[in-house]
Amino acid sequence: MSDSSGNPQNDKNRNKGSGPRFPFGGPKLPDLKPFGGWKFSLIYLAILIIGMSLFNFVFLGRVNPPIDFSEFKTRISSGEIKRVELTDSYFTGYTTLYPQRTRNRSVLSNQPFEPQGPVYRTVPINDPEIIKLMDEMGVAYYAVSREGSVILNIIFSWVLPIAFFLFIWRFVMKRMGAMGGSVLSVGQNRAVIVAEGDITTRFNDVAGVDEAKEELVEVVDFLKNPRKYTDIGGKIPKGVLLIGPPGTGKTLLARAVAGEARVSFFRMSGADFVEMFVGVGAARVRDLFKQARDKAPCIIFIDELDAIGKSRINNIGGGNDEREQTLNQLLVEMDGFDAAKGLIILAATNRPDVLDPALLRPGRFDRQVLVDRPDLKGREAILNIHAKPVKLDSMVDLSSVARSTSGFSGADLANIVNEAALLAVRAGRMLVSQKDFSEAIEKTVAGLQKKTRVLKPEERRLTAYHETGHAMIAAFTPNADPVQKISIIPRGFALGYTLQLPLEDRYTITQSDLLGKIDILLGGRIAEEMISGEFSTGAANDLTKATDIARKMIVDYGMSDRFRHVALTSRGTGMMGTAQTHEPVLHREYSEATQQYIDEEIARVVEQRYALTKEKLEQNRALLDKIAAVLLEKETLDEKEFKTLLGGL
């Protein structure tokens, strides 16, 4: 696919799903939430404290306003107050002496009673004369110990404040997440433990990686029937490393192995081992293997192994950093258990070139399984699996969709099926049609359609000629991928695009095919120059791709005149095609003169292909104008319309 914008395309989306927790069709338990889903809040705690304070003030204390101490003494002297209750907080005077005798039963003087007259209260003062005054006036007085008030004072003064601050501290620690949790649970692993029987994924749910499944069948068979291997003296691999690009189904394969074997499954990411505290990662590795041994037979799955397994060869910081200690502990633990007990480690990575050699040696990760992007047959099988719950139109041809998605991973295909279903719902249809799949592929490859973006007439005409130049050179180039669609409707960052999709998977490319790709990329800029006499920024992305192809031909593929059959690239290229270089980016393994030759040869190749491509377009100028005019009118041309305009070429 070629576009007319200098900006890179957006990353492809990924969709993830999870199966039900009841693999045997059992009923789902109701959601039992206490108090109807009520959640605790700080507001409720504040209301509770205020309510208890009001209750203590209104019901446990006296509501009578206190009077002056001198007035209290005056009322005693006048004989109005006949009984006084003495407490640490208040002196309370009653105008009623005692209740009357009832049925020959007298009420003791220290028993509470309901006063018949006014009640006076004052704050006590250290005045010994008041006792003499009450004795002289014959006032009955007694002291009352407020044990309940003391307890309440302790609760409100000590217990509730401490509990409140503990609650706030715990609330803040939970909000802090990983940092707060690591303080309280240092050394505990964070593996997601899935119990036996809860994993519903099976090998039938995995498609497009038949070779990888065959490698893992032995692991499943060993976990089910270990004696069959131990009786003959065989040993199952301790570790299996799944290697492949993102989205190819490495995690899905690991779950399928656990589901087929019906054993417990420990799932953990490599990044979960490493924390800000030195030694935490190593402690979590020890704790993980300890729990796994207790639950054997089981499977430990470590995703993104490169997070803790990077090579220690060129580690400038030395051997005392957290990541290296975690790796060392992992190496020790993998040597310290016997696979005959049914403990097997599965790990996944898309960067095997950066892993430490000690991890990859026999005895640790004995078997390395490549999980590559699916081929045509595999893509069709993956589409069939993801399309099962989707209501498809009878005219939908998933094999055609598979042919149009060369190089897509399993996650990409799942995303396309989901996008097609969403497009059908958006259009108000009950069934997903072939058109929805085509639009989903374009949306994934080229980006979202920008219907509101309005181009100037000059920009629109320039874009039409640009895309027509790409399409015509693609049609004139042998072995080039056929043009499926030409559009000048903006998508993503591109003002227009030419969609080329291969009819079959290709694994090797010849020199003539690479030169043809450069021609197609340059066709858009040449068409712009032919109609406007100048260049625009719309071909920036095309020029970048053309330059990269020319550079790889000279540096990587040995296709230059001077260094034919010689690879000038850095050594140590990994399985995924990424150079395993720990040196600075500016490092190279050839001289300055060779670098100058590479730069000059790249410019020569691109200029040569530019001249040849321009000659082709000039010879077919009338056809270029005709197709561009139709494209300006219709905005989109499909494969059939484009071939008709070409006249059968």
C-alpha positions in Angstrom: 0.0 0.0 0.0 1.3 3.4 -1.0 0.1 6.7 0.3 0.6 10.3 -0.4 1.5 11.5 3.0 4.9 11.8 4.7 3.6 10.5 8.1 3.8 6.9 9.3 0.7 4.8 9.7 -0.9 4.2 13.0 -0.2 0.9 14.8 -2.7 -1.9 14.2 -5.2 -2.5 17.0 -5.4 -5.6 19.0 -8.5 -7.3 20.5 -8.4 -9.5 23.5 -11.1 -11.8 24.9 -11.6 -14.0 27.9 -13.5 -17.2 28.1 -16.2 -18.1 30.7 -15.2 -19.2 34.1 -17.5 -22.3 34.0 -16.1 -24.7 31.4 -18.7 -27.4 32.1 -21.7 -25.3 31.4 -22.6 -24.7 35.1 -24.8 -21.9 36.1 -23.2 -18.6 36.9 -23.4 -17.6 40.5 -25.3 -14.5 41.3 -23.4 -11.4 42.2 -23.6 -11.3 46.0 -22.8 -7.8 47.0 -23.4 -6.8 50.6 -26.0 -4.1 51.2 -27.1 -4.1 47.6 -23.8 -3.1 46.2 -23.1 -0.4 48.9 -19.5 0.8 48.9 -17.7 2.3 51.8 -16.7 6.0 51.5 -15.0 8.6 53.6 -18.2 10.6 53.6 -20.0 7.9 55.5 -17.3 7.7 58.1 -17.5 11.5 58.6 -21.3 11.3 59.0 -20.9 8.5 61.5 -18.5 10.5 63.7 -20.7 13.6 63.6 -23.8 11.6 64.5 -22.1 9.9 67.4 -20.9 13.3 68.7 -24.4 14.7 68.5 -25.9 11.7 70.2 -23.3 12.1 73.1 -24.1 15.8 73.4 -27.9 15.5 73.2 -28.7 12.2 75.1 -25.7 11.5 77.3 -25.2 15.0 78.6 -27.5 17.6 80.1 -29.1 20.0 77.7 -29.7 22.6 80.5 -27.4 25.6 80.0 -25.0 26.1 82.9 -25.4 29.1 85.3 -22.8 31.0 87.2 -21.3 29.3 90.2 -22.2 32.3 92.4 -25.8 32.1 91.3 -25.7 28.3 92.0 -24.6 29.1 95.6 -27.3 31.7 96.0 -30.0 29.2 95.0 -28.6 26.8 97.6 -28.6 29.6 100.3 -32.2 30.5 99.5 -33.3 26.8 99.9 -34.5 26.4 96.3 -31.9 23.7 95.5 -32.5 20.7 97.8 -30.3 18.0 96.1 -27.0 18.3 94.3 -25.3 15.8 92.0 -21.5 16.2 91.9 -19.5 15.1 88.8 -16.1 16.0 87.4 -17.7 18.1 84.7 -20.8 19.7 86.3 -22.7 20.3 89.6 -26.4 19.7 89.0 -29.0 21.0 91.5 -32.5 19.6 91.8 -35.4 21.4 93.4 -37.1 18.1 94.3 -35.6 16.2 97.2 -36.6 12.5 96.6 -39.6 10.7 95.1 -42.4 9.6 97.5 -42.5 6.2 99.2 -44.5 3.8 97.1 -46.0 0.6 98.5 -43.7 0.6 101.6 -40.6 0.6 99.4 -38.3 3.6 99.8 -36.1 4.7 97.0 -32.4 4.9 97.8 -30.9 8.4 97.7 -28.3 7.4 95.0 -30.9 6.0 92.6 -31.8 8.2 89.6 -35.1 9.8 89.5 -37.2 12.1 87.3 -37.0 15.7 88.7 -40.3 17.5 89.3 -39.0 21.0 89.2 -36.3 23.1 87.5 -32.8 21.7 87.3 -29.8 24.0 87.6 -26.2 23.1 86.4 -22.9 24.9 86.8 -19.3 24.3 86.1 -17.5 23.3 89.4 -14.9 25.5 91.0 -12.5 24.5 93.7 -14.4 26.1 96.5 -14.5 24.2 99.8 -17.1 26.6 101.2 -19.8 25.1 99.0 -19.7 21.8 101.0 -20.1 23.7 104.3 -23.0 25.7 102.7 -24.8 22.5 101.6 -24.3 21.0 105.1 -25.7 24.2 106.8 -28.7 24.3 104.4 -29.4 20.5 104.8 -28.9 19.9 101.0 -28.4 16.3 100.1 -25.4 15.9 97.9 -23.6 12.9 96.3 -20.9 12.2 93.7 -21.6 10.2 90.5 -18.9 8.4 88.6 -19.4 8.8 84.8 -17.8 5.5 83.6 -19.7 5.7 80.3 -18.5 9.2 79.7 -14.9 8.1 80.3 -15.2 5.3 77.9 -16.7 7.6 75.3 -13.9 10.1 75.9 -11.4 7.3 75.3 -13.2 6.2 72.1 -13.5 9.7 70.7 -10.0 10.9 71.8 -7.9 7.9 71.0 -9.6 5.0 69.2 -11.5 6.8 66.5 -8.6 9.2 65.5 -6.2 6.3 65.3 -8.7 4.1 63.3 -9.4 7.1 61.0 -5.7 7.6 60.2 -5.2 3.9 59.7 -8.0 3.8 57.2 -6.6 6.8 55.3 -3.2 5.2 55.2 -4.6 1.9 53.8 -6.8 3.9 51.3 -3.7 5.8 50.0 -1.7 2.6 49.8 -4.4 0.9 47.6 -4.5 4.0 45.4 -0.7 3.9 44.9 -1.1 0.4 43.5 2.1 -1.4 42.8 4.3 0.8 44.9 2.2 0.5 47.9 1.6 -3.2 47.4 5.3 -3.8 47.1 5.9 -2.3 50.5 3.5 -4.7 52.2 4.1 -7.8 50.1 7.8 -7.7 49.2 8.9 -11.1 47.8 5.4 -12.3 46.9 4.8 -13.2 43.3 2.1 -11.6 41.3 1.2 -14.5 39.1 -2.4 -14.9 38.0 -3.2 -18.5 39.2 -5.8 -20.2 37.1 -7.1 -23.4 38.8 -7.5 -26.7 37.1 -10.6 -26.9 35.0 -11.1 -23.1 34.8 -9.1 -22.9 31.5 -11.5 -23.4 28.6 -9.0 -22.9 25.8 -8.1 -26.0 23.8 -6.0 -26.8 20.8 -9.1 -26.6 18.6 -9.3 -22.9 19.5 -5.8 -22.3 18.0 -5.3 -22.2 14.3 -2.6 -21.2 11.8 0.3 -22.6 13.9 0.0 -26.3 13.3 3.7 -27.0 13.5 3.9 -25.2 16.9 0.9 -27.2 18.2 2.6 -30.5 17.2 5.7 -29.5 19.2 3.5 -28.8 22.3 1.5 -32.0 22.0 4.4 -33.9 23.7 4.2 -31.5 26.7 0.5 -32.2 27.1 0.9 -35.9 26.7 3.7 -35.9 29.4 1.5 -34.0 31.9 -1.3 -36.6 31.3 0.8 -39.7 31.1 4.3 -39.2 32.6 5.0 -42.9 33.1 5.0 -43.5 29.3 8.1 -41.3 29.0 9.9 -42.1 32.3 9.6 -45.9 31.8 11.7 -45.7 28.7 14.2 -43.2 30.2 13.0 -40.1 28.4 12.8 -36.7 29.9 10.4 -34.0 28.9 11.9 -30.6 28.2 12.1 -28.4 31.3 11.3 -25.3 29.4 9.7 -24.4 26.1 10.3 -20.9 24.6 7.7 -19.6 22.2 9.3 -17.2 19.7 7.3 -15.1 17.3 6.1 -11.6 16.3 3.4 -9.9 18.4 -0.1 -11.1 18.0 0.7 -14.6 16.6 -0.8 -16.5 19.5 2.0 -17.3 21.9 -0.1 -16.7 25.0 -3.1 -18.5 23.5 -0.9 -21.6 22.8 0.3 -21.6 26.4 -3.3 -21.5 27.7 -4.3 -24.2 25.3 -1.5 -26.5 26.7 -2.8 -25.9 30.2 -6.4 -26.5 29.1 -5.6 -29.7 27.3 -3.5 -31.1 30.2 -6.1 -29.9 32.8 -3.5 -28.7 35.2 -3.0 -25.4 37.1 -1.7 -22.5 35.2 0.6 -19.7 36.6 0.6 -16.7 34.3 3.0 -13.8 34.9 4.7 -11.1 32.9 8.5 -10.6 33.0 7.9 -7.0 34.0 6.1 -8.2 37.2 9.3 -9.5 38.7 11.2 -6.2 38.6 10.4 -3.5 41.2 12.2 -0.4 42.5 13.5 -2.4 45.5 16.7 -4.4 44.9 16.1 -8.1 45.6 12.3 -8.1 45.2 12.4 -9.7 41.8 14.6 -12.6 43.0 12.4 -13.1 46.0 9.3 -13.3 43.7 11.0 -15.8 41.5 11.7 -18.0 44.6 8.1 -17.6 45.8 6.7 -18.4 42.4 8.6 -21.7 42.0 7.8 -22.6 45.6 4.0 -22.3 45.0 4.3 -24.1 41.7 6.1 -27.1 43.3 3.3 -27.3 45.8 0.7 -27.4 43.0 2.6 -29.7 40.6 1.8 -30.9 38.0 1.3 -27.4 36.7 2.5 -24.9 34.0 4.4 -21.7 34.7 4.0 -19.2 31.8 6.2 -16.1 31.7 5.2 -13.6 29.1 7.6 -11.1 27.7 10.7 -13.0 29.0 13.0 -10.4 27.5 12.0 -8.0 30.3 14.2 -10.0 32.7 16.2 -12.2 30.4 18.4 -9.7 28.5 22.0 -10.6 27.9 24.5 -9.8 30.6 27.5 -9.8 28.2 27.7 -6.0 27.7 26.1 -4.9 30.9 27.9 -1.7 31.8 26.3 -1.4 35.2 27.8 -4.6 36.6 26.1 -7.5 38.2 24.4 -5.9 41.1 21.3 -4.4 39.5 17.8 -5.6 40.1 17.1 -7.1 36.7 20.3 -9.1 36.7 19.7 -10.5 40.2 16.2 -11.6 39.0 17.7 -13.3 36.0 20.3 -15.1 38.1 17.7 -16.4 40.5 15.6 -17.6 37.5 18.5 -19.5 36.1 19.1 -21.1 39.5 15.5 -22.1 40.0 15.3 -23.6 36.5 18.3 -25.8 37.4 16.9 -26.8 40.8 13.7 -28.7 39.9 13.0 -31.9 38.2 10.6 -31.9 35.2 9.5 -35.4 36.1 7.4 -33.9 38.9 5.2 -32.2 36.2 6.5 -28.7 36.6 7.0 -27.2 33.1 7.9 -23.6 32.2 6.5 -21.9 29.1 7.9 -18.5 28.1 7.2 -16.2 25.2 9.1 -13.4 23.6 9.3 -11.5 20.3 13.0 -10.6 20.9 15.0 -13.8 21.2 18.1 -12.0 19.9 18.5 -10.1 23.2 18.1 -13.0 25.5 21.0 -14.2 27.7 22.7 -17.4 26.2 22.4 -19.1 29.6 18.6 -19.1 29.3 18.7 -20.8 25.9 21.1 -23.6 26.7 19.8 -27.2 27.0 18.6 -27.9 30.5 16.7 -24.7 30.8 14.7 -23.8 27.7 15.4 -27.0 25.9 12.9 -26.5 23.1 12.4 -23.3 21.1 9.2 -23.1 19.1 8.7 -20.6 16.3 5.2 -19.1 16.2 5.2 -17.2 13.0 2.6 -15.3 11.1 0.1 -17.7 9.5 0.1 -18.7 5.8 -2.9 -18.6 3.5 -4.4 -21.8 4.9 -3.8 -20.8 8.5 -5.4 -17.3 8.0 -8.5 -18.9 6.6 -8.7 -21.3 9.6 -8.2 -18.4 12.0 -11.0 -16.4 10.3 -13.3 -19.4 10.6 -12.7 -19.6 14.3 -13.3 -15.9 15.0 -16.3 -15.7 12.6 -18.2 -18.5 14.4 -20.2 -16.2 16.7 -20.7 -13.6 13.9 -23.7 -13.6 11.7 -22.3 -13.7 8.2 -24.1 -13.2 4.9 -24.3 -16.2 2.7 -22.1 -14.5 0.0 -19.2 -13.9 2.4 -16.0 -15.7 1.1 -13.5 -16.0 4.0 -10.9 -17.5 1.6 -10.9 -14.3 -0.3 -10.5 -12.3 2.9 -7.5 -14.6 3.8 -5.9 -13.9 0.4 -6.3 -10.2 1.0 -4.6 -10.3 4.4 -1.1 -11.6 3.6 1.3 -10.9 6.4 -1.4 -10.4 9.0 -1.1 -12.0 12.5 -3.8 -13.8 14.3 -4.6 -10.8 16.4 -5.0 -8.7 13.2 -7.4 -11.2 11.7 -9.5 -11.2 14.9 -9.6 -7.4 14.8 -10.7 -7.5 11.1 -13.6 -9.8 12.0 -14.7 -7.6 14.9 -14.4 -4.4 12.8 -16.5 -6.0 10.0 -19.2 -6.8 12.6 -19.1 -3.2 14.0 -19.4 -1.8 10.5 -22.4 -3.9 9.8 -24.1 -2.7 13.0 -23.2 0.9 12.1 -24.9 0.5 8.7 -28.0 -1.0 10.3 -27.6 -4.5 8.8 -28.3 -7.8 10.6 -25.7 -9.7 8.7 -22.0 -9.0 7.9 -21.3 -8.7 4.2 -18.2 -9.0 2.1 -18.1 -5.3 1.7 -17.8 -5.0 5.5 -14.7 -7.2 5.5 -13.1 -5.2 2.6 -13.7 -1.9 4.5 -12.3 -3.5 7.7 -9.1 -4.5 5.9 -8.7 -1.0 4.4 -9.4 0.6 7.8 -6.7 -1.7 9.4 -4.1 -1.1 6.7 -4.7 2.6 5.7 -6.5 4.0 8.8 -9.8 5.6 9.5 -11.6 7.4 6.6 -11.5 11.2 7.0 -14.9 12.1 5.4 -14.8 15.7 6.8 -11.4 16.6 5.4 -11.8 18.9 2.4 -8.9 19.2 0.0 -8.2 22.2 -2.3 -8.8 21.5 -6.0 -5.0 21.7 -6.7 -4.2 19.2 -3.8 -7.0 16.9 -4.9 -5.7 16.9 -8.5 -2.1 16.3 -7.4 -3.2 13.4 -5.2 -5.2 11.8 -8.0 -2.1 11.9 -10.3 0.1 10.7 -7.5 -2.0 7.6 -6.8 -2.5 6.9 -10.5 1.3 6.9 -11.0 1.6 4.3 -8.3 -1.1 2.1 -9.8 0.1 2.3 -13.4 3.7 1.4 -12.6 2.4 -1.5 -10.5 0.4 -2.7 -13.5 3.5 -2.4 -15.8 5.9 -4.1 -13.4 6.2 -7.9 -13.7 5.5 -10.0 -10.6 4.1 -7.0 -8.7 1.2 -7.4 -6.4 -2.1 -6.5 -8.2 -3.8 -3.3 -7.5 -7.0 -3.9 -5.6 -8.1 -0.3 -5.0 -7.2 3.3 -5.8 -8.7 6.1 -3.7 -8.2 9.8 -3.1 -10.4 9.8 0.0 -8.2 10.7 2.9 -7.5 7.8 5.4 -5.5 8.2 8.5 -2.5 10.5 7.7 -2.7 9.8 4.0 -4.5 12.0 1.5 -5.0 9.1 -0.8 -3.8 5.5 -1.2 -3.2 2.7 -3.7 -4.0 -0.7 -2.2 -1.9 -3.7 -3.4 -2.6 -7.1 -2.0 -0.7 -10.2 -3.0 -2.5 -13.3 -4.4 -0.3 -15.7 -2.5 2.4 -15.7 0.2 5.9 -15.0 -0.8 9.0 -15.9 1.3 11.8 -14.9 -1.0 12.2 -11.8 -3.2 14.5 -11.4 -6.2 16.6 -8.4 -7.1 14.2 -7.5 -10.0 11.3 -7.6 -7.6 13.0 -5.2 -5.2 13.8 -2.9 -8.1 10.2 -3.1 -9.1 9.1 -2.0 -5.6 11.3 1.0 -5.9 9.7 1.8 -9.3 6.2 1.7 -7.9 7.1 3.9 -4.9 8.7 6.5 -7.2 5.7 6.5 -9.7 3.7 8.8 -7.5 6.4 11.5 -7.3 7.1 11.3 -11.1 3.4 11.8 -11.9 3.4 14.9 -9.7 6.4 16.3 -11.5 4.9 15.6 -14.9 1.7 17.7 -14.2 3.0 20.4 -12.0 6.7 20.7 -12.8 7.7 20.6 -9.2 7.8 18.3 -6.2 5.6 18.1 -3.1 5.9 16.7 0.4 3.3 14.1 -0.3 5.9 11.6 -1.5 8.0 11.7 1.7 6.9 8.3 2.9 7.4 6.7 -0.5 11.0 8.1 -0.7 11.8 6.7 2.7 10.7 3.2 1.7 12.5 3.4 -1.6 15.7 4.5 0.1 15.4 1.7 2.7 15.0 -1.0 0.0 18.0 0.3 -1.9 20.1 0.4 1.3 19.2 -3.2 2.2 20.0 -4.4 -1.4 23.6 -3.0 -1.0 24.3 -3.5 2.7 22.3 -6.7 3.6 21.6 -8.6 0.4 25.0 -8.2 -1.4 23.4 -6.8 -4.6 25.9 -4.0 -5.3 28.6 -4.0 -8.1 31.6 -3.6 -5.7 30.4 -5.7 -2.8 28.5 -8.3 -4.6 27.9 -11.4 -2.3 29.2 -9.4 0.7 27.0 -8.5 3.7 28.0 -5.3 5.3 25.4 -5.4 8.0 26.2 -5.7 11.7 26.6 -9.3 12.9 24.3 -11.2 15.3 21.0 -10.8 13.5 18.3 -12.6 15.5 15.5 -14.8 14.3 13.1 -11.9 14.1 15.4 -10.0 11.8 16.7 -7.5 14.4 20.4 -7.0 14.8 21.7 -8.1 18.1 24.0 -5.1 18.7 24.6 -3.7 22.1 27.0 -1.1 20.7 26.0 2.5 20.0 23.9 3.2 17.0 26.7 4.8 15.0 28.8 1.6 15.2 29.6 0.0 11.8 31.9 -2.8 10.6 33.2 -1.1 7.5 35.4 1.8 6.6 34.5 5.4 5.9 35.3 4.9 2.2 32.8 2.0 2.1 30.2 4.2 3.7 30.7 6.8 1.1 30.3 4.1 -1.6 27.0 3.0 0.0 25.6 6.5 0.0 26.6 7.1 -3.6 25.3 3.7 -4.7 21.9 4.3 -3.1 21.6 7.6 -4.9 22.7 6.0 -8.2 20.2 3.2 -7.9 17.3 5.5 -7.0 18.2 8.0 -9.7 18.5 5.2 -12.3 15.1 3.7 -11.4 13.6 7.2 -11.4 14.6 7.8 -15.0 13.3 4.4 -16.2 10.0 4.9 -14.4 9.6 8.4 -15.7 10.2 7.1 -19.3 7.3 4.6 -18.8 4.9 7.2 -17.6 5.8 9.6 -20.4 5.1 6.9 -23.0 1.7 6.4 -21.5 0.8 10.1 -20.6 -2.6 9.9 -22.3 -3.5 6.8 -20.2 -2.3 8.6 -17.1 -4.5 11.6 -17.8 -7.5 9.4 -18.5 -7.3 7.3 -15.3 -6.6 10.4 -13.2 -9.6 12.2 -14.6 -11.9 9.2 -13.8 -10.4 9.0 -10.3 -11.1 12.7 -9.8 -14.7 12.1 -10.8 -15.4 8.8 -8.8 -12.8 9.3 -6.0 -12.4 5.5 -5.8 -11.5 2.8 -8.4 -11.7 -0.9 -7.7 -9.6 -3.6 -9.4 -12.1 -4.3 -12.2 -12.6 -0.6 -13.1 -8.8 0.0 -13.1 -8.2 -3.0 -15.4 -10.9 -1.8 -17.7 -9.3 1.6 -18.0 -5.9 0.1 -18.7 -7.4 -1.7 -21.7 -6.5 -5.2 -20.6 -2.8 -4.6 -19.8 
